[in-house]
């Protein structure tokens, strides 16, 4: 069978490839081969198993890490691929994973890479990057990105957001609730939007610290493999070094990541 007779999905070239760099096409071919071999056989189970902490696809996360796919968005200095067009490459990763499982693309790639990972890379300190990126890229740990609240989702204005961080010796003391947070019930760390002196600010935390509690995952009508939960922060201490960018620049940090995340949603679609 000639290439022109193959179904479009398996064709080696598409008409839009005229505009894609060779680097991006190579990444697409690499991830497509991985997805067909590793994800396709288990996608139905991941996509249809009711939400629970036990159903989170840890094995698939580790396989993605072992294949080096989590390294695609990051510079070489941190152990990443060092691609010329890392965001474009990440979008074809999302597309290829989502062909078999939107849940895997969203929970295992979009949330830890396009949202949390992008926030750390652009606005985190060198100490945070050196400490947490290796585990993230290896597929050993995963994370969450938390902006939404019960009364603040698409509206992230300072008047609506209710998670408060007060300055204390050495850092911040945080109280508030985050809602519909992907991976929260299984995450090892999280970036979240809060207010410091009525200024939107983004902080980073490990999930195992005292004062953080996470609900069981929500039961949804679809996308079952993407676990979402409520996160409650009660007098949680966040070290000053876990501030992303500066106080008052939290919305910039959030929207920077969400812009890439929204492109990823389109790619998954």
C-alpha positions as a Python dict, from the first residue, in 0.01 Angstrom:
ca = {
    (1, 'X'): (0, 0, 0),
    (2, 'X'): (142, 338, -95),
    (3, 'X'): (172, 621, 153),
    (4, 'X'): (-112, 808, -22),
    (5, 'X'): (-348, 516, 46),
    (6, 'X'): (-278, 505, 418),
    (7, 'X'): (-534, 649, 658),
    (8, 'X'): (-450, 1011, 740),
    (9, 'X'): (-359, 922, 1099),
    (10, 'X'): (-78, 692, 989),
    (11, 'X'): (44, 898, 696),
    (12, 'X'): (405, 1002, 735),
    (13, 'X'): (320, 1352, 613),
    (14, 'X'): (18, 1581, 641),
    (15, 'X'): (-52, 1891, 435),
    (16, 'X'): (24, 2116, 733),
    (17, 'X'): (377, 1975, 755),
    (18, 'X'): (474, 2242, 504),
    (19, 'X'): (484, 2479, 800),
    (20, 'X'): (635, 2249, 1062),
    (21, 'X'): (1011, 2245, 1140),
    (22, 'X'): (1186, 1912, 1089),
    (23, 'X'): (1255, 1909, 1463),
    (24, 'X'): (882, 1910, 1537),
    (25, 'X'): (804, 1638, 1283),
    (26, 'X'): (1073, 1420, 1441),
    (27, 'X'): (918, 1468, 1785),
    (28, 'X'): (575, 1382, 1649),
    (29, 'X'): (703, 1062, 1492),
    (30, 'X'): (882, 967, 1812),
    (31, 'X'): (581, 1026, 2037),
    (32, 'X'): (341, 865, 1790),
    (33, 'X'): (548, 546, 1793),
    (34, 'X'): (555, 553, 2173),
    (35, 'X'): (179, 610, 2198),
    (36, 'X'): (95, 331, 1956),
    (37, 'X'): (317, 85, 2139),
    (38, 'X'): (265, 178, 2503),
    (39, 'X'): (-55, 382, 2535),
    (40, 'X'): (-291, 227, 2281),
    (41, 'X'): (-311, -114, 2460),
    (42, 'X'): (-413, 42, 2795),
    (43, 'X'): (-597, 357, 2684),
    (44, 'X'): (-947, 209, 2710),
    (45, 'X'): (-887, 100, 3067),
    (46, 'X'): (-748, 441, 3165),
    (47, 'X'): (-1030, 623, 2988),
    (48, 'X'): (-1315, 420, 3141),
    (49, 'X'): (-1202, 333, 3496),
    (50, 'X'): (-1394, 536, 3757),
    (51, 'X'): (-1191, 805, 3933),
    (52, 'X'): (-983, 701, 4233),
    (53, 'X'): (-632, 755, 4361),
    (54, 'X'): (-560, 390, 4286),
    (55, 'X'): (-660, 429, 3921),
    (56, 'X'): (-404, 702, 3847),
    (57, 'X'): (-180, 568, 3564),
    (58, 'X'): (152, 569, 3750),
    (59, 'X'): (299, 304, 3520),
    (60, 'X'): (223, 511, 3212),
    (61, 'X'): (372, 820, 3376),
    (62, 'X'): (695, 630, 3440),
    (63, 'X'): (704, 502, 3082),
    (64, 'X'): (666, 854, 2946),
    (65, 'X'): (953, 958, 3173),
    (66, 'X'): (1172, 667, 3070),
    (67, 'X'): (1112, 753, 2704),
    (68, 'X'): (1245, 1104, 2763),
    (69, 'X'): (919, 1267, 2657),
    (70, 'X'): (897, 1480, 2971),
    (71, 'X'): (1232, 1633, 2877),
    (72, 'X'): (1094, 1783, 2555),
    (73, 'X'): (987, 2126, 2694),
    (74, 'X'): (1303, 2199, 2890),
    (75, 'X'): (1651, 2342, 2816),
    (76, 'X'): (1961, 2124, 2816),
    (77, 'X'): (2104, 2301, 3120),
    (78, 'X'): (1835, 2133, 3333),
    (79, 'X'): (1852, 1797, 3158),
    (80, 'X'): (1593, 1872, 2891),
    (81, 'X'): (1604, 1822, 2515),
    (82, 'X'): (1713, 2179, 2442),
    (83, 'X'): (1485, 2211, 2138),
    (84, 'X'): (1463, 2527, 1929),
    (85, 'X'): (1082, 2517, 1938),
    (86, 'X'): (990, 2349, 2269),
    (87, 'X'): (632, 2481, 2290),
    (88, 'X'): (551, 2362, 1939),
    (89, 'X'): (704, 2024, 2017),
    (90, 'X'): (495, 2001, 2333),
    (91, 'X'): (178, 2057, 2132),
    (92, 'X'): (243, 1763, 1903),
    (93, 'X'): (312, 1554, 2214),
    (94, 'X'): (-32, 1651, 2347),
    (95, 'X'): (-189, 1572, 2011),
    (96, 'X'): (-33, 1226, 1982),
    (97, 'X'): (-114, 1122, 2340),
    (98, 'X'): (-469, 1256, 2317),
    (99, 'X'): (-536, 1053, 2004),
    (100, 'X'): (-563, 754, 2237),
    (101, 'X'): (-637, 919, 2570),
    (102, 'X'): (-727, 1279, 2640),
    (103, 'X'): (-696, 1194, 3011),
    (104, 'X'): (-331, 1093, 2972),
    (105, 'X'): (-253, 1401, 2764),
    (106, 'X'): (-418, 1632, 3018),
    (107, 'X'): (-316, 1472, 3347),
    (108, 'X'): (24, 1329, 3262),
    (109, 'X'): (148, 1601, 3029),
    (110, 'X'): (-51, 1925, 3023),
    (111, 'X'): (-84, 1973, 3400),
    (112, 'X'): (276, 1888, 3502),
    (113, 'X'): (448, 2023, 3188),
    (114, 'X'): (253, 2309, 3028),
    (115, 'X'): (120, 2443, 3358),
    (116, 'X'): (339, 2359, 3658),
    (117, 'X'): (659, 2297, 3462),
    (118, 'X'): (626, 2612, 3255),
    (119, 'X'): (563, 2820, 3567),
    (120, 'X'): (873, 2683, 3739),
    (121, 'X'): (1090, 2723, 3430),
    (122, 'X'): (995, 3083, 3364),
    (123, 'X'): (958, 3217, 3715),
    (124, 'X'): (1110, 2975, 3968),
    (125, 'X'): (1447, 3020, 4136),
    (126, 'X'): (1747, 2814, 4032),
    (127, 'X'): (1720, 2628, 4362),
    (128, 'X'): (1360, 2521, 4283),
    (129, 'X'): (1451, 2420, 3928),
    (130, 'X'): (1751, 2214, 4034),
    (131, 'X'): (1556, 2047, 4313),
    (132, 'X'): (1231, 1957, 4138),
    (133, 'X'): (1277, 1948, 3759),
    (134, 'X'): (1486, 1627, 3755),
    (135, 'X'): (1212, 1428, 3930),
    (136, 'X'): (946, 1582, 3706),
    (137, 'X'): (1135, 1507, 3384),
    (138, 'X'): (1211, 1151, 3495),
    (139, 'X'): (843, 1074, 3548),
    (140, 'X'): (911, 995, 3912),
    (141, 'X'): (686, 1267, 4054),
    (142, 'X'): (401, 1480, 3927),
    (143, 'X'): (243, 1810, 4018),
    (144, 'X'): (-59, 2039, 4011),
    (145, 'X'): (-138, 2392, 3903),
    (146, 'X'): (-403, 2557, 4120),
    (147, 'X'): (-577, 2882, 4035),
    (148, 'X'): (-948, 2795, 4050),
    (149, 'X'): (-1153, 2826, 4368),
    (150, 'X'): (-1518, 2753, 4448),
    (151, 'X'): (-1605, 3115, 4363),
    (152, 'X'): (-1312, 3201, 4136),
    (153, 'X'): (-1245, 3007, 3820),
    (154, 'X'): (-1237, 3205, 3498),
    (155, 'X'): (-1248, 3522, 3708),
    (156, 'X'): (-909, 3538, 3881),
    (157, 'X'): (-940, 3899, 3987),
    (158, 'X'): (-798, 4013, 4318),
    (159, 'X'): (-1148, 4099, 4442),
    (160, 'X'): (-1276, 3744, 4392),
    (161, 'X'): (-979, 3524, 4487),
    (162, 'X'): (-995, 3423, 4853),
    (163, 'X'): (-676, 3225, 4921),
    (164, 'X'): (-470, 3451, 5150),
    (165, 'X'): (-95, 3438, 5221),
    (166, 'X'): (29, 3643, 5515),
    (167, 'X'): (395, 3727, 5555),
    (168, 'X'): (562, 3557, 5851),
    (169, 'X'): (921, 3508, 5954),
    (170, 'X'): (1095, 3325, 5667),
    (171, 'X'): (798, 3307, 5433),
    (172, 'X'): (420, 3301, 5422),
    (173, 'X'): (127, 3148, 5614),
    (174, 'X'): (-149, 3045, 5372),
    (175, 'X'): (-521, 2975, 5415),
    (176, 'X'): (-773, 2902, 5143),
    (177, 'X'): (-941, 2647, 4918),
    (178, 'X'): (-862, 2549, 4559),
    (179, 'X'): (-1116, 2359, 4350),
    (180, 'X'): (-1118, 2131, 4042),
    (181, 'X'): (-741, 2086, 4058),
    (182, 'X'): (-599, 1825, 3821),
    (183, 'X'): (-370, 1567, 3986),
    (184, 'X'): (-412, 1724, 4332),
    (185, 'X'): (-491, 1395, 4504),
    (186, 'X'): (-174, 1231, 4369),
    (187, 'X'): (58, 1532, 4326),
    (188, 'X'): (393, 1567, 4498),
    (189, 'X'): (402, 1945, 4458),
    (190, 'X'): (182, 2233, 4346),
    (191, 'X'): (196, 2594, 4231),
    (192, 'X'): (-101, 2803, 4339),
    (193, 'X'): (-240, 3154, 4311),
    (194, 'X'): (-308, 3353, 4627),
    (195, 'X'): (-316, 3710, 4760),
    (196, 'X'): (-40, 3883, 4956),
    (197, 'X'): (-146, 4227, 5079),
    (198, 'X'): (-428, 4214, 4824),
    (199, 'X'): (-181, 4150, 4540),
    (200, 'X'): (-207, 3833, 4330),
    (201, 'X'): (96, 3614, 4394),
    (202, 'X'): (205, 3264, 4287),
    (203, 'X'): (368, 3025, 4535),
    (204, 'X'): (511, 2674, 4516),
    (205, 'X'): (466, 2401, 4777),
    (206, 'X'): (526, 2036, 4837),
    (207, 'X'): (194, 1863, 4894),
    (208, 'X'): (308, 1668, 5198),
    (209, 'X'): (360, 1969, 5423),
    (210, 'X'): (147, 2022, 5732),
    (211, 'X'): (-187, 2190, 5674),
    (212, 'X'): (-265, 2069, 5319),
    (213, 'X'): (-558, 1831, 5278),
    (214, 'X'): (-699, 1701, 4951),
    (215, 'X'): (-1042, 1553, 4881),
    (216, 'X'): (-1106, 1229, 4700),
    (217, 'X'): (-1123, 1281, 4323),
    (218, 'X'): (-1443, 1417, 4173),
    (219, 'X'): (-1679, 1182, 3991),
    (220, 'X'): (-1730, 1309, 3636),
    (221, 'X'): (-1930, 1214, 3329),
    (222, 'X'): (-1618, 1175, 3114),
    (223, 'X'): (-1241, 1216, 3102),
    (224, 'X'): (-1226, 975, 3396),
    (225, 'X'): (-849, 936, 3389),
    (226, 'X'): (-795, 1304, 3470),
    (227, 'X'): (-840, 1324, 3847),
    (228, 'X'): (-960, 1657, 3988),
    (229, 'X'): (-995, 1737, 4358),
    (230, 'X'): (-1040, 2012, 4614),
    (231, 'X'): (-733, 2134, 4804),
    (232, 'X'): (-765, 2298, 5146),
    (233, 'X'): (-474, 2498, 5287),
    (234, 'X'): (-490, 2562, 5662),
    (235, 'X'): (-208, 2768, 5812),
    (236, 'X'): (34, 2622, 5558),
    (237, 'X'): (388, 2759, 5582),
    (238, 'X'): (554, 2839, 5250),
    (239, 'X'): (924, 2936, 5253),
    (240, 'X'): (1010, 3272, 5098),
    (241, 'X'): (1224, 3095, 4836),
    (242, 'X'): (910, 2928, 4697),
    (243, 'X'): (780, 3256, 4557),
    (244, 'X'): (750, 3254, 4177),
    (245, 'X'): (847, 3586, 4020),
    (246, 'X'): (761, 3866, 4267),
    (247, 'X'): (468, 3949, 4490),
    (248, 'X'): (195, 4105, 4280),
    (249, 'X'): (297, 3924, 3960),
    (250, 'X'): (93, 3612, 4023),
    (251, 'X'): (-160, 3675, 3749),
    (252, 'X'): (123, 3720, 3496),
    (253, 'X'): (268, 3384, 3605),
    (254, 'X'): (-71, 3216, 3589),
    (255, 'X'): (-171, 3354, 3250),
    (256, 'X'): (170, 3272, 3102),
    (257, 'X'): (118, 2906, 3187),
    (258, 'X'): (-253, 2906, 3105),
    (259, 'X'): (-183, 3045, 2759),
    (260, 'X'): (31, 2742, 2682),
    (261, 'X'): (-222, 2519, 2856),
    (262, 'X'): (-505, 2650, 2638),
    (263, 'X'): (-303, 2581, 2324),
    (264, 'X'): (-256, 2229, 2462),
    (265, 'X'): (-632, 2188, 2503),
    (266, 'X'): (-672, 2281, 2136),
    (267, 'X'): (-404, 2029, 2043),
    (268, 'X'): (-577, 1759, 2244),
    (269, 'X'): (-904, 1848, 2072),
}
